[in-house]
Amino acid sequence: MMGTVEAELEQFTRGDIQAFEALFREYQREVYGWIIRIVHDSGAAEDLTIETFWRIYRARTRFDPRRSFGPWARRIATNLALEHLSRRRTERSLDDGLPMRALATRAPDPAIWADVCAKVLAAFDELPAKLRVTATLAMIEERPYAEIADALGISTNGVKSRVFRAVRLLRKSLEKRGVCP
Amino acid sequence: MNERDEALKLLLQRAAPGPADRELRRDLWPEMRRRLDRPPVHIPLVDLALAATLILCLLLFPETIPSVLYLL
C-alpha cells in the first residue's frame, strides 16, 4: 500500500501544484539552510532556493516517488550553488567583511589578524568552485563526508580527494602570500 | 587530517565563518508561485525562420559578415 508521503510525491510527479506546494513548504527551509552554508549570502540563497525548486518542478517526471525527496533536492541545490560560485568570482562586499572585522577586534593585534583573514579569504576564493564547495562543507561547516558525497553526486573518496587538493592549493596560495598556517 | 591541516581548518573557520543567521525568515512560496505562473518565453516561428535564413546567408556568403557587422 502506498504511504502518504509516496502518494504526495506521486501526485507531484504528475504535476499537481498542491502536492508541489506541500513539498515546497516542507523542504524550503532545509534547502535554504543547505545553500546558505555554501554561498554565505542570504539574498543569493533565497534566489537559489527558488531556482532549485523551479528545476525540481521542471524535472518532476524524472523523479521516482519511491526515492527520498530531500537528497534529490539537496543535490540540485548543490549544483546550483556551485554554478553560482563559479559565476561570482569574488569582490567581497562590505557585509562579508563583518566577521573578519569582528575577529580582528578580538585578536591580540587586530590589524595583523585582519590582514591574515583577508589573505585566507583571497586564497580561498581562488580555488576552483568544485574544490571551494567541497572545502566549505568539509572544513568550515564540518559536514560528514558521506553527506557531502551525496550532495555532490560523487563518492566519499572523491570528497576526500577534493579536500586534499583544496588543502594543497590553499597552502601553496597562502605561502605565496606569506601566511604559513 | 594532520595537525597542519587542522590549523588551516581553524584559520578558515575563523576567516570565513559564514552568516550567523541561517534561518529562512520568510515564506518563499508566493515568489515560487509567481515564477510558476510566469508564461513561458515564446519565440514566434517567423522570428526563428528569419534568424535561420540570416545564419544560412552568412554561412553561404561569409564575405558579407563585415558589412552586416557594420550595419548592426
gemmi code that builds the backbone of each chain (N, CA, C; Angstrom):
import gemmi

chains = {
    "A": [
        ("MET", (0.837, -1.205, 0.000), (0.000, 0.000, 0.000), (0.879, 1.266, 0.000)),
        ("MET", (0.472, 2.272, -0.706), (1.276, 3.483, -0.843), (1.120, 4.399, 0.383)),
        ("GLY", (2.242, 4.855, 0.952), (2.190, 5.754, 2.110), (1.769, 7.151, 1.700)),
        ("THR", (1.510, 7.996, 2.709), (1.051, 9.364, 2.420), (2.128, 10.145, 1.662)),
        ("VAL", (3.377, 10.003, 2.127), (4.482, 10.748, 1.501), (4.656, 10.313, 0.054)),
        ("GLU", (4.627, 8.982, -0.139), (4.804, 8.472, -1.504), (3.662, 8.919, -2.411)),
        ("ALA", (2.461, 8.953, -1.837), (1.294, 9.388, -2.620), (1.456, 10.860, -3.018)),
        ("GLU", (1.971, 11.642, -2.083), (2.185, 13.069, -2.357), (3.248, 13.246, -3.450)),
        ("LEU", (4.302, 12.442, -3.335), (5.367, 12.515, -4.343), (4.849, 12.060, -5.704)),
        ("GLU", (4.013, 11.074, -5.690), (3.414, 10.562, -6.922), (2.576, 11.669, -7.586)),
        ("GLN", (1.805, 12.369, -6.759), (0.975, 13.469, -7.286), (1.862, 14.584, -7.839)),
        ("PHE", (2.955, 14.830, -7.128), (3.889, 15.874, -7.576), (4.465, 15.530, -8.950)),
        ("THR", (4.845, 14.264, -9.136), (5.432, 13.883, -10.434), (4.408, 14.027, -11.563)),
        ("ARG", (3.114, 13.988, -11.190), (2.079, 14.153, -12.226), (1.737, 15.636, -12.439)),
        ("GLY", (2.439, 16.509, -11.720), (2.272, 17.950, -11.956), (1.241, 18.616, -11.071)),
        ("ASP", (0.848, 17.936, -10.002), (-0.146, 18.519, -9.080), (0.492, 19.674, -8.291)),
        ("ILE", (-0.024, 20.873, -8.509), (0.561, 22.065, -7.880), (0.424, 22.025, -6.355)),
        ("GLN", (-0.693, 21.493, -5.876), (-0.883, 21.449, -4.411), (0.134, 20.521, -3.752)),
        ("ALA", (0.422, 19.412, -4.418), (1.433, 18.479, -3.886), (2.804, 19.161, -3.909)),
        ("PHE", (3.053, 19.915, -4.984), (4.334, 20.633, -5.078), (4.428, 21.694, -3.986)),
        ("GLU", (3.329, 22.398, -3.764), (3.331, 23.414, -2.708), (3.614, 22.783, -1.339)),
        ("ALA", (2.993, 21.636, -1.094), (3.224, 20.953, 0.187), (4.698, 20.579, 0.334)),
        ("LEU", (5.284, 20.075, -0.765), (6.706, 19.717, -0.727), (7.576, 20.955, -0.527)),
        ("PHE", (7.195, 22.008, -1.253), (7.958, 23.262, -1.154), (7.968, 23.760, 0.285)),
        ("ARG", (6.791, 23.790, 0.889), (6.703, 24.311, 2.264), (7.446, 23.406, 3.248)),
        ("GLU", (7.456, 22.139, 2.947), (8.122, 21.203, 3.850), (9.654, 21.307, 3.739)),
        ("TYR", (10.140, 21.549, 2.519), (11.595, 21.473, 2.310), (12.284, 22.816, 2.090)),
        ("GLN", (11.546, 23.915, 1.970), (12.208, 25.187, 1.623), (13.278, 25.581, 2.650)),
        ("ARG", (13.000, 25.352, 3.930), (13.971, 25.735, 4.966), (15.227, 24.885, 4.897)),
        ("GLU", (15.017, 23.613, 4.656), (16.156, 22.697, 4.572), (17.048, 23.045, 3.377)),
        ("VAL", (16.399, 23.299, 2.239), (17.160, 23.628, 1.023), (17.897, 24.955, 1.219)),
        ("TYR", (17.190, 25.942, 1.764), (17.806, 27.256, 2.007), (19.000, 27.109, 2.969)),
        ("GLY", (18.782, 26.338, 4.027), (19.835, 26.135, 5.028), (21.069, 25.480, 4.440)),
        ("TRP", (20.837, 24.598, 3.476), (21.982, 23.929, 2.826), (22.706, 24.905, 1.906)),
        ("ILE", (21.936, 25.665, 1.140), (22.548, 26.593, 0.173), (23.342, 27.681, 0.887)),
        ("ILE", (22.777, 28.195, 1.973), (23.472, 29.305, 2.648), (24.801, 28.835, 3.256)),
        ("ARG", (24.887, 27.560, 3.577), (26.166, 27.018, 4.054), (27.239, 27.157, 2.981)),
        ("ILE", (26.812, 27.047, 1.726), (27.772, 27.057, 0.623), (28.047, 28.475, 0.138)),
        ("VAL", (26.977, 29.265, -0.048), (27.188, 30.572, -0.679), (27.410, 31.710, 0.314)),
        ("HIS", (27.044, 31.500, 1.583), (27.263, 32.504, 2.635), (26.647, 33.856, 2.302)),
        ("ASP", (25.480, 33.843, 1.685), (24.831, 35.095, 1.291), (23.323, 34.837, 1.278)),
        ("SER", (22.597, 35.508, 2.190), (21.179, 35.175, 2.361), (20.330, 35.499, 1.121)),
        ("GLY", (20.635, 36.634, 0.470), (19.866, 37.011, -0.721), (20.042, 35.989, -1.831)),
        ("ALA", (21.306, 35.631, -2.074), (21.596, 34.643, -3.119), (20.987, 33.293, -2.748)),
        ("ALA", (21.017, 32.965, -1.456), (20.471, 31.674, -1.018), (18.963, 31.611, -1.276)),
        ("GLU", (18.269, 32.744, -1.079), (16.822, 32.763, -1.352), (16.558, 32.555, -2.842)),
        ("ASP", (17.304, 33.307, -3.667), (17.126, 33.167, -5.122), (17.420, 31.737, -5.564)),
        ("LEU", (18.488, 31.182, -5.013), (18.878, 29.829, -5.429), (17.889, 28.778, -4.927)),
        ("THR", (17.237, 29.071, -3.797), (16.217, 28.136, -3.299), (15.043, 28.088, -4.284)),
        ("ILE", (14.628, 29.281, -4.730), (13.535, 29.339, -5.721), (13.952, 28.603, -6.997)),
        ("GLU", (15.172, 28.893, -7.445), (15.666, 28.273, -8.681), (15.744, 26.748, -8.530)),
        ("THR", (16.147, 26.294, -7.348), (16.227, 24.847, -7.095), (14.848, 24.217, -7.267)),
        ("PHE", (13.843, 24.821, -6.643), (12.504, 24.244, -6.738), (11.913, 24.377, -8.145)),
        ("TRP", (12.320, 25.417, -8.825), (11.881, 25.581, -10.217), (12.423, 24.432, -11.054)),
        ("ARG", (13.706, 24.107, -10.850), (14.306, 22.988, -11.598), (13.688, 21.659, -11.175)),
        ("ILE", (13.411, 21.556, -9.876), (12.777, 20.338, -9.365), (11.417, 20.146, -10.050)),
        ("TYR", (10.688, 21.252, -10.161), (9.351, 21.163, -10.760), (9.449, 20.770, -12.239)),
        ("ARG", (10.415, 21.356, -12.917), (10.559, 21.033, -14.343), (10.988, 19.581, -14.563)),
        ("ALA", (11.771, 19.056, -13.581), (12.298, 17.694, -13.737), (11.411, 16.663, -13.037)),
        ("ARG", (10.192, 17.052, -12.671), (9.353, 16.181, -11.818), (9.084, 14.816, -12.429)),
        ("THR", (8.980, 14.761, -13.760), (8.627, 13.463, -14.374), (9.773, 12.456, -14.258)),
        ("ARG", (10.991, 12.983, -14.044), (12.149, 12.072, -13.937), (12.321, 11.555, -12.509)),
        ("PHE", (11.541, 12.095, -11.573), (11.720, 11.706, -10.170), (10.946, 10.421, -9.860)),
        ("ASP", (11.620, 9.516, -9.172), (10.978, 8.265, -8.765), (10.386, 8.468, -7.360)),
        ("PRO", (9.056, 8.425, -7.228), (8.419, 8.720, -5.929), (8.822, 7.764, -4.809)),
        ("ARG", (9.432, 6.626, -5.166), (9.857, 5.698, -4.105), (11.141, 6.183, -3.442)),
        ("ARG", (11.825, 7.104, -4.143), (13.070, 7.642, -3.576), (12.743, 8.785, -2.610)),
        ("SER", (13.773, 9.163, -1.855), (13.581, 10.236, -0.889), (13.738, 11.590, -1.589)),
        ("PHE", (12.877, 12.526, -1.247), (12.879, 13.823, -1.937), (14.057, 14.707, -1.487)),
        ("GLY", (14.339, 14.686, -0.174), (15.355, 15.577, 0.403), (16.724, 15.502, -0.276)),
        ("PRO", (17.314, 14.306, -0.380), (18.640, 14.212, -1.004), (18.646, 14.674, -2.457)),
        ("TRP", (17.537, 14.413, -3.168), (17.446, 14.841, -4.573), (17.459, 16.372, -4.637)),
        ("ALA", (16.647, 16.979, -3.768), (16.588, 18.447, -3.730), (17.957, 19.019, -3.359)),
        ("ARG", (18.610, 18.370, -2.423), (19.911, 18.866, -1.956), (20.965, 18.794, -3.074)),
        ("ARG", (20.868, 17.727, -3.873), (21.842, 17.606, -4.970), (21.630, 18.705, -6.006)),
        ("ILE", (20.380, 18.967, -6.336), (20.088, 20.039, -7.304), (20.535, 21.383, -6.717)),
        ("ALA", (20.262, 21.585, -5.431), (20.658, 22.837, -4.768), (22.178, 22.996, -4.790)),
        ("THR", (22.892, 21.905, -4.561), (24.361, 21.972, -4.548), (24.887, 22.354, -5.923)),
        ("ASN", (24.315, 21.741, -6.953), (24.767, 22.066, -8.316), (24.537, 23.530, -8.635)),
        ("LEU", (23.389, 24.043, -8.199), (23.092, 25.457, -8.458), (24.033, 26.374, -7.677)),
        ("ALA", (24.300, 25.997, -6.434), (25.217, 26.804, -5.621), (26.612, 26.807, -6.249)),
        ("LEU", (26.970, 25.665, -6.783), (28.268, 25.535, -7.460), (28.335, 26.462, -8.674)),
        ("GLU", (27.256, 26.453, -9.469), (27.193, 27.342, -10.640), (27.296, 28.803, -10.190)),
        ("HIS", (26.595, 29.096, -9.107), (26.599, 30.474, -8.583), (28.020, 30.897, -8.196)),
        ("LEU", (28.726, 30.002, -7.502), (30.084, 30.345, -7.069), (31.024, 30.469, -8.257)),
        ("SER", (30.796, 29.650, -9.292), (31.653, 29.741, -10.477), (31.464, 31.087, -11.164)),
        ("ARG", (30.200, 31.564, -11.150), (29.911, 32.855, -11.802), (30.472, 34.011, -10.999)),
        ("ARG", (30.262, 33.923, -9.661), (30.623, 35.065, -8.800), (32.085, 34.939, -8.396)),
        ("ARG", (32.956, 35.477, -9.218), (34.363, 35.370, -8.877), (34.678, 36.604, -8.093)),
        ("THR", (34.542, 36.600, -7.081), (34.655, 37.358, -5.843), (34.790, 38.824, -5.609)),
        ("GLU", (34.791, 39.725, -5.571), (34.736, 41.026, -4.967), (33.887, 40.879, -3.694)),
        ("ARG", (34.507, 40.709, -2.612), (33.749, 40.541, -1.359), (33.133, 41.858, -0.935)),
        ("SER", (31.902, 41.802, -0.543), (31.195, 43.030, -0.166), (31.576, 43.465, 1.247)),
        ("LEU", (31.092, 44.653, 1.596), (31.371, 45.181, 2.933), (30.811, 44.248, 4.007)),
        ("ASP", (29.624, 43.716, 3.742), (28.995, 42.834, 4.728), (29.808, 41.582, 4.963)),
        ("ASP", (30.399, 41.071, 3.896), (31.184, 39.862, 4.047), (32.382, 40.097, 4.943)),
        ("GLY", (32.782, 41.359, 5.030), (33.950, 41.659, 5.836), (33.645, 41.732, 7.325)),
        ("LEU", (32.352, 41.708, 7.669), (31.983, 41.860, 9.077), (32.578, 40.801, 10.002)),
        ("PRO", (32.475, 39.516, 9.664), (33.055, 38.537, 10.562), (34.547, 38.752, 10.747)),
        ("MET", (35.183, 39.207, 9.642), (36.614, 39.424, 9.706), (36.945, 40.563, 10.665)),
        ("ARG", (36.110, 41.627, 10.593), (36.356, 42.748, 11.490), (36.083, 42.338, 12.936)),
        ("ALA", (35.020, 41.542, 13.116), (34.702, 41.087, 14.471), (35.871, 40.275, 15.028)),
        ("LEU", (36.421, 39.444, 14.145), (37.550, 38.623, 14.553), (38.742, 39.512, 14.884)),
        ("ALA", (38.928, 40.506, 14.017), (40.071, 41.392, 14.196), (40.021, 42.120, 15.536)),
        ("THR", (38.808, 42.486, 15.960), (38.731, 43.228, 17.222), (39.003, 42.309, 18.427)),
        ("ARG", (38.776, 40.989, 18.232), (39.030, 40.077, 19.342), (40.492, 39.646, 19.403)),
        ("ALA", (41.175, 39.757, 18.277), (42.538, 39.243, 18.200), (43.516, 40.162, 18.905)),
        ("PRO", (44.674, 39.628, 19.336), (45.647, 40.444, 20.042), (46.099, 41.650, 19.212)),
        ("ASP", (46.382, 41.399, 17.934), (46.737, 42.519, 17.061), (45.731, 42.547, 15.912)),
        ("PRO", (44.694, 43.368, 16.051), (43.604, 43.352, 15.061), (44.077, 43.579, 13.631)),
        ("ALA", (45.054, 44.451, 13.462), (45.493, 44.766, 12.100), (46.112, 43.528, 11.448)),
        ("ILE", (46.936, 42.825, 12.191), (47.582, 41.624, 11.643), (46.529, 40.555, 11.341)),
        ("TRP", (45.599, 40.380, 12.267), (44.543, 39.383, 12.047), (43.722, 39.709, 10.825)),
        ("ALA", (43.379, 40.969, 10.689), (42.568, 41.383, 9.531), (43.316, 41.071, 8.240)),
        ("ASP", (44.617, 41.324, 8.254), (45.444, 41.071, 7.075), (45.486, 39.563, 6.771)),
        ("VAL", (45.686, 38.768, 7.817), (45.743, 37.309, 7.632), (44.413, 36.800, 7.080)),
        ("CYS", (43.322, 37.285, 7.667), (41.992, 36.841, 7.222), (41.748, 37.228, 5.765)),
        ("ALA", (42.155, 38.432, 5.404), (41.964, 38.876, 4.020), (42.730, 37.961, 3.075)),
        ("LYS", (43.938, 37.574, 3.490), (44.748, 36.690, 2.639), (44.128, 35.300, 2.552)),
        ("VAL", (43.595, 34.827, 3.670), (42.968, 33.499, 3.670), (41.743, 33.506, 2.747)),
        ("LEU", (40.934, 34.566, 2.863), (39.733, 34.650, 2.024), (40.096, 34.750, 0.544)),
        ("ALA", (41.136, 35.543, 0.263), (41.560, 35.699, -1.139), (42.040, 34.354, -1.685)),
        ("ALA", (42.812, 33.634, -0.880), (43.321, 32.320, -1.312), (42.164, 31.340, -1.497)),
        ("PHE", (41.197, 31.416, -0.609), (40.051, 30.510, -0.674), (39.222, 30.787, -1.930)),
        ("ASP", (39.066, 32.071, -2.239), (38.280, 32.439, -3.415), (38.960, 32.047, -4.717)),
        ("GLU", (40.244, 31.849, -4.663), (40.959, 31.456, -5.882), (40.762, 29.979, -6.217)),
        ("LEU", (40.288, 29.211, -5.250), (40.097, 27.773, -5.501), (39.044, 27.568, -6.584)),
        ("PRO", (39.210, 26.533, -7.412), (38.133, 26.220, -8.364), (36.833, 25.954, -7.594)),
        ("ALA", (35.702, 26.317, -8.192), (34.413, 26.260, -7.479), (34.137, 24.890, -6.855)),
        ("LYS", (34.459, 23.814, -7.580), (34.167, 22.468, -7.052), (34.949, 22.204, -5.770)),
        ("LEU", (36.201, 22.633, -5.777), (37.029, 22.423, -4.585), (36.551, 23.327, -3.455)),
        ("ARG", (36.138, 24.545, -3.829), (35.711, 25.509, -2.814), (34.456, 25.006, -2.087)),
        ("VAL", (33.516, 24.485, -2.879), (32.282, 23.975, -2.259), (32.610, 22.804, -1.334)),
        ("THR", (33.432, 21.891, -1.821), (33.778, 20.722, -1.004), (34.501, 21.160, 0.265)),
        ("ALA", (35.441, 22.079, 0.111), (36.203, 22.534, 1.287), (35.296, 23.299, 2.255)),
        ("THR", (34.371, 24.087, 1.715), (33.441, 24.821, 2.588), (32.645, 23.846, 3.443)),
        ("LEU", (32.089, 22.832, 2.778), (31.239, 21.890, 3.510), (32.045, 21.018, 4.476)),
        ("ALA", (33.245, 20.621, 4.040), (34.029, 19.699, 4.871), (34.802, 20.423, 5.970)),
        ("MET", (35.407, 21.558, 5.625), (36.322, 22.196, 6.576), (35.678, 23.317, 7.387)),
        ("ILE", (34.804, 24.077, 6.772), (34.194, 25.185, 7.517), (32.912, 24.699, 8.209)),
        ("GLU", (32.071, 24.009, 7.442), (30.795, 23.544, 8.020), (30.932, 22.207, 8.745)),
        ("GLU", (32.010, 21.509, 8.487), (32.291, 20.212, 9.114), (31.142, 19.209, 8.932)),
        ("ARG", (30.637, 19.153, 7.708), (29.598, 18.171, 7.405), (30.248, 16.807, 7.172)),
        ("PRO", (29.535, 15.734, 7.454), (30.120, 14.401, 7.223), (30.424, 14.180, 5.734)),
        ("TYR", (31.514, 13.465, 5.454), (31.920, 13.235, 4.062), (30.816, 12.536, 3.261)),
        ("ALA", (30.112, 11.611, 3.920), (29.060, 10.864, 3.206), (27.949, 11.820, 2.740)),
        ("GLU", (27.619, 12.773, 3.585), (26.572, 13.746, 3.245), (27.025, 14.637, 2.083)),
        ("ILE", (28.296, 15.045, 2.142), (28.829, 15.892, 1.064), (28.851, 15.102, -0.251)),
        ("ALA", (29.283, 13.850, -0.146), (29.366, 12.992, -1.337), (27.987, 12.875, -1.987)),
        ("ASP", (26.982, 12.683, -1.167), (25.627, 12.527, -1.665), (25.155, 13.811, -2.350)),
        ("ALA", (25.455, 14.930, -1.728), (25.011, 16.211, -2.287), (25.728, 16.554, -3.590)),
        ("LEU", (26.982, 16.137, -3.694), (27.750, 16.460, -4.894), (27.636, 15.374, -5.967)),
        ("GLY", (27.052, 14.246, -5.588), (26.918, 13.145, -6.544), (28.239, 12.485, -6.850)),
        ("ILE", (29.115, 12.436, -5.859), (30.410, 11.762, -6.049), (30.608, 10.780, -4.879)),
        ("SER", (31.715, 10.014, -4.947), (31.971, 9.049, -3.874), (32.619, 9.736, -2.668)),
        ("THR", (32.638, 9.036, -1.553), (33.293, 9.592, -0.366), (34.779, 9.801, -0.635)),
        ("ASN", (35.373, 8.854, -1.399), (36.789, 9.030, -1.749), (36.992, 10.258, -2.625)),
        ("GLY", (36.004, 10.524, -3.462), (36.067, 11.728, -4.299), (36.093, 12.978, -3.441)),
        ("VAL", (35.297, 12.965, -2.379), (35.266, 14.118, -1.459), (36.629, 14.262, -0.795)),
        ("LYS", (37.172, 13.130, -0.321), (38.479, 13.182, 0.353), (39.535, 13.735, -0.594)),
        ("SER", (39.461, 13.276, -1.837), (40.453, 13.725, -2.818), (40.322, 15.238, -3.061)),
        ("ARG", (39.081, 15.718, -3.146), (38.876, 17.166, -3.371), (39.358, 17.984, -2.169)),
        ("VAL", (39.087, 17.471, -0.975), (39.539, 18.196, 0.225), (41.067, 18.246, 0.228)),
        ("PHE", (41.688, 17.124, -0.111), (43.146, 17.057, -0.145), (43.711, 18.079, -1.135)),
        ("ARG", (43.092, 18.098, -2.338), (43.573, 19.050, -3.361), (43.339, 20.488, -2.923)),
        ("ALA", (42.187, 20.724, -2.289), (41.877, 22.087, -1.823), (42.897, 22.536, -0.780)),
        ("VAL", (43.221, 21.641, 0.145), (44.187, 21.988, 1.198), (45.553, 22.285, 0.583)),
        ("ARG", (45.947, 21.432, -0.375), (47.262, 21.622, -1.011), (47.316, 22.971, -1.738)),
        ("LEU", (46.265, 23.268, -2.514), (46.239, 24.535, -3.255), (46.195, 25.736, -2.311)),
        ("LEU", (45.382, 25.599, -1.260), (45.261, 26.694, -0.288), (46.614, 26.984, 0.360)),
        ("ARG", (47.268, 25.898, 0.760), (48.560, 26.068, 1.429), (49.564, 26.775, 0.514)),
        ("LYS", (49.568, 26.313, -0.747), (50.501, 26.898, -1.719), (50.201, 28.388, -1.899)),
        ("SER", (48.915, 28.690, -2.045), (48.499, 30.068, -2.267), (48.804, 30.940, -1.044)),
        ("LEU", (48.590, 30.387, 0.138), (48.862, 31.156, 1.368), (50.355, 31.385, 1.558)),
        ("GLU", (51.132, 30.365, 1.199), (52.599, 30.536, 1.334), (53.089, 31.669, 0.432)),
        ("LYS", (52.492, 31.724, -0.774), (52.853, 32.820, -1.692), (52.535, 34.172, -1.080)),
        ("ARG", (51.482, 34.209, -0.271), (51.053, 35.456, 0.376), (51.743, 35.686, 1.712)),
        ("GLY", (52.629, 34.795, 2.057), (53.386, 34.989, 3.312), (52.667, 34.494, 4.549)),
        ("VAL", (51.640, 33.640, 4.361), (50.936, 33.072, 5.532), (51.223, 31.578, 5.569)),
        ("CYS", (51.729, 31.101, 6.689), (52.016, 29.662, 6.809), (51.270, 29.074, 8.004)),
        ("PRO", (50.048, 28.595, 7.779), (49.292, 28.031, 8.905), (49.874, 26.667, 9.333)),
    ],
    "B": [
        ("MET", (43.070, 14.068, 8.956), (43.742, 15.374, 8.850), (44.871, 15.478, 9.861)),
        ("ASN", (46.013, 15.959, 9.405), (47.118, 16.108, 10.344), (47.022, 17.469, 11.069)),
        ("GLU", (48.015, 17.705, 11.886), (47.976, 18.915, 12.724), (47.967, 20.204, 11.888)),
        ("ARG", (48.757, 20.193, 10.803), (48.851, 21.390, 9.955), (47.512, 21.641, 9.247)),
        ("ASP", (46.888, 20.544, 8.828), (45.586, 20.693, 8.165), (44.537, 21.217, 9.144)),
        ("GLU", (44.629, 20.743, 10.376), (43.702, 21.210, 11.408), (43.881, 22.714, 11.648)),
        ("ALA", (45.139, 23.141, 11.638), (45.422, 24.576, 11.840), (44.818, 25.395, 10.697)),
        ("LEU", (44.954, 24.854, 9.488), (44.401, 25.542, 8.320), (42.867, 25.582, 8.415)),
        ("LYS", (42.303, 24.475, 8.867), (40.841, 24.407, 9.026), (40.358, 25.469, 10.021)),
        ("LEU", (41.052, 25.571, 11.134), (40.672, 26.568, 12.147), (40.761, 27.983, 11.597)),
        ("LEU", (41.838, 28.213, 10.858), (42.042, 29.539, 10.260), (40.889, 29.866, 9.303)),
        ("LEU", (40.523, 28.859, 8.495), (39.417, 29.049, 7.545), (38.105, 29.323, 8.277)),
        ("GLN", (37.870, 28.556, 9.318), (36.611, 28.724, 10.070), (36.525, 30.105, 10.688)),
        ("ARG", (37.682, 30.636, 11.083), (37.658, 31.960, 11.720), (37.620, 33.075, 10.686)),
        ("ALA", (38.226, 32.824, 9.528), (38.261, 33.872, 8.495), (36.950, 33.921, 7.702)),
        ("ALA", (36.317, 32.769, 7.509), (35.090, 32.725, 6.697), (34.017, 31.935, 7.419)),
        ("PRO", (33.530, 32.435, 8.542), (32.569, 31.647, 9.315), (31.171, 31.558, 8.692)),
        ("GLY", (30.911, 32.365, 7.675), (29.567, 32.345, 7.091), (28.593, 33.123, 7.951)),
        ("PRO", (27.387, 33.351, 7.437), (26.427, 34.150, 8.198), (25.999, 33.434, 9.482)),
        ("ALA", (25.847, 34.206, 10.541), (25.460, 33.603, 11.820), (23.995, 33.142, 11.752)),
        ("ASP", (23.176, 33.919, 11.038), (21.763, 33.591, 10.946), (21.516, 32.762, 9.681)),
        ("ARG", (21.181, 31.527, 9.849), (20.988, 30.645, 8.695), (19.533, 30.208, 8.532)),
        ("GLU", (18.661, 30.866, 9.264), (17.245, 30.518, 9.195), (16.569, 31.293, 8.074)),
        ("LEU", (15.712, 30.631, 7.362), (14.909, 31.310, 6.355), (13.838, 32.113, 7.090)),
        ("ARG", (13.840, 33.432, 6.849), (12.966, 34.290, 7.643), (11.601, 34.543, 7.014)),
        ("ARG", (11.396, 34.098, 5.784), (10.079, 34.351, 5.166), (9.705, 33.160, 4.288)),
        ("ASP", (8.427, 33.089, 4.020), (7.930, 32.009, 3.177), (8.204, 32.369, 1.719)),
        ("LEU", (8.880, 31.491, 1.002), (9.233, 31.797, -0.383), (8.172, 31.324, -1.380)),
        ("TRP", (7.123, 30.678, -0.853), (6.128, 30.129, -1.777), (5.497, 31.189, -2.691)),
        ("PRO", (5.079, 32.380, -2.170), (4.467, 33.365, -3.086), (5.378, 33.686, -4.284)),
        ("GLU", (6.669, 33.770, -4.034), (7.612, 34.052, -5.128), (7.681, 32.872, -6.103)),
        ("MET", (7.671, 31.684, -5.517), (7.710, 30.469, -6.332), (6.467, 30.399, -7.210)),
        ("ARG", (5.346, 30.758, -6.614), (4.063, 30.717, -7.333), (4.098, 31.674, -8.532)),
        ("ARG", (4.669, 32.872, -8.287), (4.785, 33.856, -9.388), (5.639, 33.283, -10.509)),
        ("ARG", (6.714, 32.624, -10.100), (7.618, 32.025, -11.089), (6.902, 30.945, -11.910)),
        ("LEU", (6.088, 30.155, -11.215), (5.354, 29.086, -11.904), (4.310, 29.652, -12.856)),
        ("ASP", (3.719, 30.797, -12.451), (2.645, 31.392, -13.253), (3.162, 32.218, -14.431)),
        ("ARG", (4.471, 32.487, -14.405), (5.026, 33.311, -15.476), (4.873, 32.560, -16.806)),
        ("PRO", (4.336, 33.204, -17.846), (4.178, 32.471, -19.108), (5.545, 32.123, -19.714)),
        ("PRO", (5.652, 30.965, -20.311), (6.942, 30.579, -20.902), (7.313, 31.508, -22.054)),
        ("VAL", (8.593, 31.723, -22.227), (9.046, 32.607, -23.309), (8.722, 31.931, -24.645)),
        ("HIS", (8.005, 32.679, -25.472), (7.599, 32.095, -26.748), (8.218, 32.901, -27.886)),
        ("ILE", (9.016, 32.225, -28.694), (9.616, 32.917, -29.832), (8.787, 32.574, -31.071)),
        ("PRO", (8.249, 33.611, -31.747), (7.418, 33.329, -32.927), (8.209, 32.594, -34.008)),
        ("LEU", (7.514, 31.729, -34.716), (8.163, 30.931, -35.774), (8.791, 31.818, -36.843)),
        ("VAL", (8.123, 32.947, -37.125), (8.645, 33.871, -38.158), (10.035, 34.364, -37.754)),
        ("ASP", (10.192, 34.705, -36.478), (11.495, 35.185, -35.995), (12.559, 34.097, -36.122)),
        ("LEU", (12.167, 32.885, -35.777), (13.115, 31.768, -35.884), (13.535, 31.555, -37.340)),
        ("ALA", (12.537, 31.632, -38.251), (12.818, 31.438, -39.671), (13.758, 32.526, -40.182)),
        ("LEU", (13.513, 33.762, -39.742), (14.373, 34.890, -40.161), (15.807, 34.697, -39.669)),
        ("ALA", (15.931, 34.289, -38.423), (17.262, 34.074, -37.848), (17.994, 32.954, -38.584)),
        ("ALA", (17.248, 31.878, -38.901), (17.853, 30.753, -39.618), (18.317, 31.187, -41.007)),
        ("THR", (17.481, 32.003, -41.663), (17.831, 32.487, -43.008), (19.102, 33.345, -42.951)),
        ("LEU", (19.150, 34.208, -41.954), (20.309, 35.092, -41.809), (21.585, 34.272, -41.594)),
        ("ILE", (21.500, 33.269, -40.712), (22.668, 32.427, -40.435), (23.102, 31.684, -41.700)),
        ("LEU", (22.115, 31.176, -42.420), (22.409, 30.447, -43.657), (23.105, 31.359, -44.664)),
        ("CYS", (22.577, 32.583, -44.807), (23.175, 33.551, -45.737), (24.617, 33.847, -45.344)),
        ("LEU", (24.834, 34.025, -44.045), (26.186, 34.348, -43.584), (27.145, 33.180, -43.826)),
        ("LEU", (26.614, 31.958, -43.695), (27.456, 30.782, -43.939), (27.776, 30.640, -45.429)),
        ("LEU", (26.776, 30.922, -46.263), (26.973, 30.775, -47.716), (27.815, 31.921, -48.294)),
        ("PHE", (27.629, 33.112, -47.722), (28.378, 34.284, -48.230), (29.136, 34.962, -47.089)),
        ("PRO", (30.215, 34.318, -46.603), (30.921, 34.861, -45.431), (31.527, 36.249, -45.669)),
        ("GLU", (31.729, 36.606, -46.960), (32.315, 37.926, -47.249), (31.367, 39.067, -46.845)),
        ("THR", (30.084, 38.722, -46.631), (29.124, 39.773, -46.237), (29.152, 40.065, -44.725)),
        ("ILE", (29.872, 39.195, -43.958), (29.869, 39.352, -42.488), (30.320, 40.753, -42.049)),
        ("PRO", (31.459, 41.274, -42.595), (31.863, 42.638, -42.159), (30.794, 43.680, -42.425)),
        ("SER", (30.124, 43.583, -43.606), (29.075, 44.575, -43.921), (27.920, 44.466, -42.925)),
        ("VAL", (27.536, 43.216, -42.602), (26.429, 43.020, -41.644), (26.817, 43.594, -40.292)),
        ("LEU", (28.050, 43.298, -39.860), (28.517, 43.806, -38.560), (28.537, 45.326, -38.542)),
        ("TYR", (28.930, 45.910, -39.702), (28.981, 47.372, -39.794), (27.580, 47.970, -39.656)),
        ("LEU", (26.611, 47.289, -40.264), (25.233, 47.800, -40.232), (24.559, 47.618, -38.871)),
        ("LEU", (25.062, 46.692, -38.067), (24.425, 46.433, -36.763), (24.606, 47.584, -35.787)),
    ],
}
model = gemmi.Model(1)
for chain_id, residues in chains.items():
    chain = gemmi.Chain(chain_id)
    for i, (resn, *xyz) in enumerate(residues, 1):
        res = gemmi.Residue()
        res.name, res.seqid = resn, gemmi.SeqId(i, " ")
        for name, pos in zip(("N", "CA", "C"), xyz):
            atom = gemmi.Atom()
            atom.name, atom.element = name, gemmi.Element(name[0])
            atom.pos, atom.b_iso = gemmi.Position(*pos), 0.0
            res.add_atom(atom)
        chain.add_residue(res)
    model.add_chain(chain)
structure = gemmi.Structure()
structure.add_model(model)
structure.setup_entities()
